[in-house]
Amino acid sequence: MLSDSSHMTDGPADPLVRRLIANPMSLLSGWTAIWFAILARHGGIAWIFFVKGSSLLFTGNYNGHNRPGFLHLYASYPGFQIGPLAFGVAQVIRNLIPGQPVGPAQDVVTAQLIMSAIGLLTLVVIRRIALFARPELAADRRFRLTFLAGGAVFMVAWTELAVAYGHLDDSLALLLAASALLVAIQGHPVLTGLFIGLATDAKPWALIFLPVLLLAGGLSCWRPCGQANRAIRASVGAWLIGAACTVAVIAAAWLPFFIAEPGTVRALHYMIANMPNSALHALGVNNPQTPAWDRQAQIIVACVLALIAIARNRWPAVLLLGAGARIALDPGVHGYYTPAIMTGALLWDMLGTRRPLPTWTVISFFALNLVPLITTDNPMRGDIRLALIVAFSLVILASPAGWLWRPIATATEATAPQLAADTQS
């Protein structure tokens, strides 16, 4: 069996192009700095929630708020859909520069810089996942161009999350989810469980990435010779270890709140407005508020889709399908949701298809970030968001195997048919 890599290695290229793609992270860092400068001045919209929440959690008060803080935080303020890990990191960030007055802008620039760096680090992790699974791509110019072009689009969406909005919780959750996938395919179930647990401690919706635990036995369990069979039983021990670590980490962060104040359960029933341009509304769910079943449905759908993908040897789509389940069933339409889709889309574009192209990265950015700028038709916006999720889910799960990447045959596999023929002759 011939590998696609025989057609994808570097050939003659313009020296300028070679220089541009030789060090993509330097270029992407400069690109990020440009967008940082554009968005920072009027950015940090949501940083006030992290200042307020971390202050209430660690000092018990914030500018005259009289409801109890500390471990009563989530019972007193159930609207906080931010995990304790994110508040802990926010507490560190807003005290990095001593003497800053407590308020909406406390160390906001430092936070924006750190969150931008988290985006670049997430890109590094995505690239390591791709090269660990497909080391032959290291010599592939198309891969480097895809990473550069896709990474540039990715960082535009990420700076909106990190700089314009200032959502530390989502930034941490996405970095940790990508890191969990990397250590999972490397065969580190303990680290996989820890990262998934920490992602959930940063942002509860990160439970949609639970299926990553199924890969915790390492890539060899899902990529055996010729893709003919999968060593499922060999992974059971890794699954149990990873799941135990996830439960332990989540319990360590959240259980103290439930023990100190049973009313913390109120925070589990997040109730935000069901926007008329949301994908959930496009599905026909017209409740004015978030349905009580919504969060559970996101997790269930994400797990089912990921199970199908893994069973069909399409594991690089796990993050994208999970993020898609969230968007499809979420009542919100905020731009900072886009990086979750972009993280999974860029990984799939580099690793899932036979030839790396930033196809779904670009399509996703257009559908989620650009369409809302060119139309005010709310139902159309919701329909496009939903259509995007349906489209890449069908392509990933139902497309012929010939469209997708398959591992390079080893020397033993490649020569086995010839050896058999020689023996018979």
C-alpha positions as CSV (number, residue, x, y, z in Angstrom):
1,M,0.0,0.0,0.0
2,L,1.4,3.3,-1.0
3,S,1.3,6.2,1.4
4,D,-0.1,9.6,0.5
5,S,3.1,11.1,1.9
6,S,4.9,10.0,-1.3
7,H,3.0,12.8,-3.0
8,M,3.2,15.4,-0.3
9,T,6.8,16.0,0.5
10,D,8.5,19.3,-0.2
11,G,9.4,20.1,-3.8
12,P,10.8,23.2,-5.3
13,A,9.2,26.3,-3.8
14,D,9.7,30.0,-3.7
15,P,12.4,30.9,-1.1
16,L,10.1,33.4,0.5
17,V,7.4,30.8,1.0
18,R,9.9,28.5,2.5
19,R,11.0,31.1,4.9
20,L,7.4,32.0,5.8
21,I,6.5,28.4,6.6
22,A,9.8,27.4,8.3
23,N,8.9,28.9,11.6
24,P,5.0,29.1,11.7
25,M,4.8,29.9,15.4
26,S,6.8,33.1,15.1
27,L,4.5,34.3,12.3
28,L,1.4,33.3,14.2
29,S,2.7,35.1,17.3
30,G,3.1,38.3,15.2
31,W,-0.3,37.8,13.7
32,T,-1.8,37.4,17.2
33,A,-0.1,40.6,18.3
34,I,-1.8,42.5,15.5
35,W,-5.2,41.3,16.5
36,F,-4.4,41.9,20.2
37,A,-3.7,45.6,19.3
38,I,-6.9,45.8,17.4
39,L,-9.2,44.3,20.1
40,A,-7.5,45.1,23.4
41,R,-8.5,48.8,23.7
42,H,-12.2,48.0,24.0
43,G,-11.8,44.4,25.2
44,G,-12.0,42.5,28.4
45,I,-15.8,42.7,28.4
46,A,-16.3,39.7,30.6
47,W,-13.2,40.1,32.8
48,I,-15.4,41.7,35.5
49,F,-17.0,38.3,36.2
50,F,-13.6,36.8,37.0
51,V,-12.6,39.7,39.2
52,K,-15.9,39.5,41.1
53,G,-16.0,35.8,41.3
54,S,-12.4,35.3,42.5
55,S,-12.8,38.1,45.0
56,L,-16.0,36.6,46.4
57,L,-14.4,33.1,46.5
58,F,-11.1,34.1,48.2
59,T,-12.1,37.2,50.3
60,G,-15.8,36.7,50.7
61,N,-16.8,40.1,49.3
62,Y,-16.7,42.3,46.3
63,N,-17.6,46.0,46.3
64,G,-20.5,45.7,48.8
65,H,-22.1,42.5,47.5
66,N,-23.8,41.2,50.7
67,R,-24.6,37.6,49.7
68,P,-22.2,35.0,51.2
69,G,-19.0,34.2,49.3
70,F,-16.3,31.7,50.0
71,L,-17.7,28.1,49.6
72,H,-21.2,29.6,49.4
73,L,-20.3,31.3,46.1
74,Y,-22.3,29.2,43.7
75,A,-25.3,29.0,46.0
76,S,-25.4,32.7,46.4
77,Y,-24.6,33.5,42.7
78,P,-25.9,30.5,40.6
79,G,-25.4,32.6,37.5
80,F,-21.7,32.0,37.6
81,Q,-21.1,29.2,35.1
82,I,-17.4,29.5,35.7
83,G,-15.4,26.7,37.4
84,P,-13.4,27.2,40.6
85,L,-10.1,26.5,38.7
86,A,-10.7,29.5,36.5
87,F,-11.4,31.6,39.5
88,G,-8.2,30.4,41.1
89,V,-6.2,31.3,38.1
90,A,-8.0,34.7,37.9
91,Q,-7.0,35.3,41.5
92,V,-3.4,34.8,40.7
93,I,-3.5,36.9,37.5
94,R,-5.2,39.9,39.1
95,N,-2.6,40.0,41.9
96,L,0.5,39.6,39.6
97,I,0.9,43.4,39.6
98,P,0.6,44.7,43.3
99,G,-1.4,47.7,44.0
100,Q,-4.0,47.4,41.3
101,P,-7.4,48.6,42.6
102,V,-10.1,45.9,42.7
103,G,-12.5,46.5,39.9
104,P,-13.6,45.6,36.4
105,A,-10.2,46.4,34.8
106,Q,-8.0,44.9,37.5
107,D,-5.0,43.5,35.6
108,V,-7.1,43.0,32.5
109,V,-4.2,43.6,30.1
110,T,-2.2,40.9,31.9
111,A,-5.1,38.6,31.6
112,Q,-5.5,39.3,27.9
113,L,-1.8,38.6,27.3
114,I,-1.9,35.3,29.2
115,M,-5.1,34.2,27.4
116,S,-3.6,35.1,24.0
117,A,-0.5,33.0,24.9
118,I,-2.9,30.1,25.9
119,G,-4.3,30.2,22.3
120,L,-0.8,29.9,20.8
121,L,0.0,27.1,23.2
122,T,-3.2,25.3,22.1
123,L,-1.9,25.6,18.5
124,V,1.3,24.0,19.6
125,V,-0.6,21.1,21.2
126,I,-2.7,20.6,18.1
127,R,0.4,20.4,16.0
128,R,2.0,17.9,18.3
129,I,-1.1,15.7,18.2
130,A,-1.0,15.7,14.4
131,L,2.7,15.0,14.1
132,F,2.6,12.2,16.8
133,A,-0.2,10.5,14.8
134,R,1.3,11.2,11.4
135,P,5.0,11.8,11.7
136,E,5.4,11.7,7.9
137,L,3.7,15.1,7.8
138,A,6.7,16.8,9.2
139,A,8.2,16.8,5.7
140,D,5.0,17.8,4.0
141,R,4.8,21.4,2.8
142,R,1.0,21.3,2.6
143,F,0.8,20.4,6.2
144,R,2.9,23.4,7.2
145,L,0.8,25.6,5.0
146,T,-2.4,24.2,6.4
147,F,-1.1,24.8,10.0
148,L,-0.1,28.3,9.1
149,A,-3.3,29.3,7.3
150,G,-5.6,27.4,9.6
151,G,-3.7,28.7,12.6
152,A,-4.0,32.3,11.4
153,V,-7.8,31.9,11.1
154,F,-7.9,30.1,14.5
155,M,-6.1,32.9,16.2
156,V,-8.5,35.6,14.9
157,A,-11.3,33.7,16.6
158,W,-9.2,33.0,19.7
159,T,-8.3,36.7,20.2
160,E,-12.0,37.5,20.2
161,L,-12.4,35.0,23.0
162,A,-9.3,36.0,24.9
163,V,-8.9,39.7,24.2
164,A,-12.3,41.1,23.2
165,Y,-14.3,39.0,25.8
166,G,-11.7,37.9,28.2
167,H,-13.1,34.4,28.9
168,L,-10.4,32.7,30.9
169,D,-12.5,29.7,31.7
170,D,-13.1,28.8,28.1
171,S,-9.4,29.4,27.3
172,L,-8.3,27.0,30.0
173,A,-10.9,24.4,29.1
174,L,-9.9,24.2,25.5
175,L,-6.1,24.1,26.2
176,L,-6.7,21.3,28.7
177,A,-9.0,19.4,26.4
178,A,-6.4,19.5,23.6
179,S,-3.7,18.4,26.1
180,A,-5.9,15.5,27.2
181,L,-6.2,14.3,23.6
182,L,-2.4,14.5,23.2
183,V,-1.5,12.5,26.3
184,A,-4.4,10.0,25.6
185,I,-3.0,9.0,22.2
186,Q,0.4,8.8,23.8
187,G,-0.9,6.2,26.3
188,H,-1.0,8.2,29.5
189,P,-4.4,7.5,31.2
190,V,-3.6,9.3,34.4
191,L,-2.7,12.5,32.7
192,T,-5.7,12.2,30.4
193,G,-8.0,11.9,33.3
194,L,-6.4,14.8,35.1
195,F,-6.6,17.1,32.1
196,I,-10.3,16.3,31.5
197,G,-11.1,16.8,35.1
198,L,-9.2,20.1,35.2
199,A,-11.0,21.3,32.0
200,T,-14.3,20.6,33.8
201,D,-13.0,22.4,36.9
202,A,-12.4,25.4,34.6
203,K,-15.7,25.3,32.7
204,P,-18.5,22.7,33.4
205,W,-19.4,22.3,29.7
206,A,-16.0,20.6,29.2
207,L,-17.7,17.4,30.2
208,I,-18.5,17.1,26.4
209,F,-14.9,16.0,26.0
210,L,-15.3,12.9,28.2
211,P,-15.0,10.5,25.2
212,V,-11.3,11.5,25.0
213,L,-10.9,9.0,27.9
214,L,-11.7,6.2,25.5
215,L,-8.4,6.9,23.7
216,A,-6.4,6.8,27.0
217,G,-4.9,3.4,26.1
218,G,-2.8,5.1,23.4
219,L,-2.9,5.3,19.7
220,S,-1.8,1.7,19.1
221,C,-5.2,0.5,20.5
222,W,-7.0,2.4,17.8
223,R,-4.5,2.2,14.9
224,P,-3.5,-1.5,14.6
225,C,-2.1,-3.1,11.4
226,G,-4.3,-2.4,8.4
227,Q,-7.1,-1.0,10.6
228,A,-8.6,-4.5,10.6
229,N,-9.4,-4.8,14.3
230,R,-9.2,-2.7,17.4
231,A,-7.8,-3.8,20.7
232,I,-10.8,-2.6,22.7
233,R,-10.3,-4.8,25.7
234,A,-6.6,-3.8,26.0
235,S,-7.9,-0.3,26.8
236,V,-10.3,-1.2,29.6
237,G,-7.7,-0.7,32.3
238,A,-6.7,2.6,30.9
239,W,-10.3,3.7,30.7
240,L,-10.9,2.9,34.3
241,I,-7.7,4.7,35.5
242,G,-8.5,7.8,33.4
243,A,-12.1,7.9,34.5
244,A,-11.1,7.5,38.2
245,C,-8.6,10.4,37.8
246,T,-11.3,12.6,36.2
247,V,-13.8,11.9,38.9
248,A,-11.2,12.6,41.6
249,V,-10.2,15.9,40.1
250,I,-13.7,17.1,39.6
251,A,-14.8,16.0,43.1
252,A,-11.8,17.8,44.7
253,A,-12.8,21.1,43.1
254,W,-16.6,21.0,43.3
255,L,-17.5,18.7,46.3
256,P,-16.4,21.3,49.0
257,F,-19.0,23.7,47.6
258,F,-21.8,21.1,47.8
259,I,-20.8,20.0,51.3
260,A,-20.6,23.6,52.6
261,E,-23.8,24.7,51.0
262,P,-26.3,22.2,49.5
263,G,-27.9,25.1,47.7
264,T,-24.9,24.9,45.3
265,V,-27.1,22.6,43.3
266,R,-28.9,25.7,41.9
267,A,-25.8,26.4,39.8
268,L,-26.4,23.1,37.9
269,H,-29.6,24.5,36.4
270,Y,-28.2,27.3,34.3
271,M,-31.0,29.4,32.8
272,I,-30.1,31.9,30.1
273,A,-32.2,33.2,27.3
274,N,-32.8,31.1,24.3
275,M,-31.7,33.5,21.6
276,P,-33.8,33.6,18.4
277,N,-30.6,33.1,16.3
278,S,-29.3,30.1,18.2
279,A,-28.9,26.6,16.7
280,L,-31.1,25.4,19.5
281,H,-33.9,27.7,18.3
282,A,-33.3,26.4,14.8
283,L,-33.9,22.9,16.0
284,G,-37.4,24.0,17.0
285,V,-36.9,24.5,20.7
286,N,-38.7,27.7,21.3
287,N,-38.5,27.9,25.1
288,P,-37.7,31.5,26.2
289,Q,-35.2,30.1,28.7
290,T,-32.7,27.2,28.5
291,P,-34.5,23.9,28.8
292,A,-33.7,22.0,32.0
293,W,-32.4,19.0,29.9
294,D,-30.1,21.0,27.7
295,R,-26.7,20.5,29.5
296,Q,-27.3,16.8,29.9
297,A,-28.3,16.5,26.2
298,Q,-25.1,18.2,25.1
299,I,-23.0,15.6,27.0
300,I,-25.0,12.6,25.8
301,V,-25.0,13.7,22.1
302,A,-21.3,14.5,22.3
303,C,-20.5,11.1,23.7
304,V,-22.7,9.2,21.2
305,L,-21.1,11.0,18.2
306,A,-17.6,10.5,19.6
307,L,-18.3,6.7,20.2
308,I,-19.3,6.4,16.6
309,A,-16.3,8.3,15.4
310,I,-13.9,6.2,17.4
311,A,-15.6,2.9,16.4
312,R,-15.0,4.0,12.7
313,N,-11.4,5.0,13.3
314,R,-12.1,8.7,13.1
315,W,-10.9,9.6,16.5
316,P,-9.3,12.9,15.4
317,A,-12.9,14.3,15.2
318,V,-13.6,13.8,18.9
319,L,-13.0,17.4,19.9
320,L,-14.9,18.8,16.9
321,L,-17.9,16.6,17.4
322,G,-18.1,17.4,21.1
323,A,-17.9,21.1,20.4
324,G,-20.5,20.7,17.6
325,A,-22.9,19.0,20.1
326,R,-22.5,22.0,22.4
327,I,-23.2,24.6,19.7
328,A,-26.2,22.7,18.2
329,L,-27.9,22.5,21.6
330,D,-26.8,25.8,23.1
331,P,-29.2,28.7,23.5
332,G,-26.4,31.3,23.2
333,V,-24.8,32.8,20.0
334,H,-21.7,34.5,21.4
335,G,-18.6,34.8,19.2
336,Y,-16.5,33.3,22.0
337,Y,-18.1,29.9,21.3
338,T,-16.2,29.7,18.0
339,P,-12.8,28.7,19.2
340,A,-14.1,25.4,20.6
341,I,-15.2,24.5,17.0
342,M,-12.0,25.9,15.5
343,T,-9.9,23.8,17.8
344,G,-11.5,20.6,16.6
345,A,-11.8,21.7,13.0
346,L,-8.1,22.6,12.7
347,L,-7.1,19.2,14.2
348,W,-9.4,17.4,11.8
349,D,-8.2,19.4,8.8
350,M,-4.6,18.4,9.6
351,L,-5.1,14.8,10.7
352,G,-8.5,13.4,9.6
353,T,-8.3,13.9,5.9
354,R,-5.8,12.3,3.5
355,R,-4.4,15.7,2.4
356,P,-4.1,18.5,4.9
357,L,-6.3,21.5,3.9
358,P,-7.8,24.1,6.3
359,T,-11.3,23.4,4.9
360,W,-13.5,23.1,7.9
361,T,-11.4,25.7,9.8
362,V,-12.3,28.3,7.2
363,I,-15.9,27.2,6.7
364,S,-16.5,27.2,10.5
365,F,-15.1,30.7,10.9
366,F,-17.2,32.0,8.0
367,A,-20.4,30.4,9.4
368,L,-20.0,31.4,13.0
369,N,-18.1,34.7,12.8
370,L,-18.7,36.3,9.4
371,V,-22.3,35.4,8.6
372,P,-23.6,37.3,11.7
373,L,-21.9,40.4,10.2
374,I,-23.6,40.2,6.8
375,T,-27.2,39.3,7.8
376,T,-29.6,40.4,10.5
377,D,-32.0,37.6,9.8
378,N,-32.0,35.7,13.1
379,P,-33.6,32.5,11.9
380,M,-31.1,32.4,9.0
381,R,-28.2,32.8,11.4
382,G,-29.5,29.9,13.5
383,D,-30.1,27.8,10.5
384,I,-26.5,28.4,9.3
385,R,-25.0,27.5,12.7
386,L,-27.0,24.3,12.7
387,A,-26.2,23.5,9.1
388,L,-22.5,23.8,9.8
389,I,-22.8,21.2,12.7
390,V,-24.8,18.8,10.6
391,A,-22.5,19.2,7.6
392,F,-19.2,18.4,9.3
393,S,-20.8,15.6,11.4
394,L,-22.1,13.9,8.3
395,V,-18.8,14.3,6.4
396,I,-16.8,12.9,9.3
397,L,-19.1,10.0,10.3
398,A,-20.6,9.0,6.9
399,S,-17.9,9.7,4.4
400,P,-16.2,6.8,2.6
401,A,-13.0,5.5,4.2
402,G,-11.1,6.5,1.0
403,W,-11.6,10.1,1.8
404,L,-9.8,9.8,5.1
405,W,-6.3,9.4,6.4
406,R,-5.0,5.9,7.0
407,P,-1.7,5.0,8.7
408,I,1.3,4.2,6.6
409,A,1.8,0.5,6.1
410,T,4.8,-0.9,7.9
411,A,7.5,-2.7,6.0
412,T,6.2,-6.0,7.2
413,E,2.6,-5.2,6.0
414,A,3.7,-3.9,2.7
415,T,5.9,-6.9,1.9
416,A,3.6,-9.6,3.3
417,P,1.6,-10.0,0.0
418,Q,4.7,-10.3,-2.0
419,L,6.2,-12.8,0.4
420,A,3.1,-14.9,0.2
421,A,3.2,-14.8,-3.6
422,D,6.8,-15.9,-3.6
423,T,6.1,-18.8,-1.3
424,Q,3.3,-20.1,-3.4
425,S,5.4,-19.9,-6.6
